[in-house]
Each structure stands twice: as C-alpha cells, then as structure tokens.
Amino acid sequence: MPIGCEYDDRASWCATFTDLDCSDAHQREQCCRTCAERTEEPSSTDTGDSQCPLGDGAQFCTTMPAMDCYYYPDLCCQTCPTHHTGIEGNVIRKLYHLCK
C-alpha cells in the first residue's frame, strides 16, 4: 500500500473508478488503494520514452478517434503522437493546457 494510504481510499466513490480516473494525480491520492491495485506493476509496461514512460493511461486510447487527442494528449501519450498531423499551433490544445 502506498505511503499515506494507511486507512484505505479517502472517498467512497473510488470503487466506480476507471483507468482514466487513476491517471489524475489528485484522484490517485483520493483513491490510493483502488489506483494502486490497478497499477501494481507499472514498470512492466515501461515504453522507454521519457515523455510517456508507462504508455497510455487508459485502455480506450487505442480505439478513440484522433480528435479526442485534443482532450487527452497527456493521458494517451503513446497513442496521440500516432495521430499527430504535423501541423503545429493548435489553438484548442494551447487553451486546454492553459486551463490545467
């Protein structure tokens, strides 16, 4: 169990979590047991990419349409680069990162 998770999850709704929810640092802290169980052996999926060391953070990344990469570029860090058109300067992505 992770340090700081001595008393189990901090929220009752953690059991309803998906892999996507566990990709967020705050949610991982709130649902420390639930998320730890889902990512028990992250090093076994090491991609060797320093920008995306564990690969996609959700199973749906490989099947989502390319346009969803505007909303999940960090979560789907392995899949989204394969959809990139090479055109830089996307306003939506810049706004998304400013709002984080």
Buried (B, 14 or more C-beta within 10 A) or exposed (E): EEEEBEEEBEBEEBEEBEBBBBBBEEBBBBBBBBBBEBBEEEEEEEEEEEEBBBBBBBEBBEEBEEEBBEEBBBBBBBBBEEBEEEEEEBEEBEEBEEEE
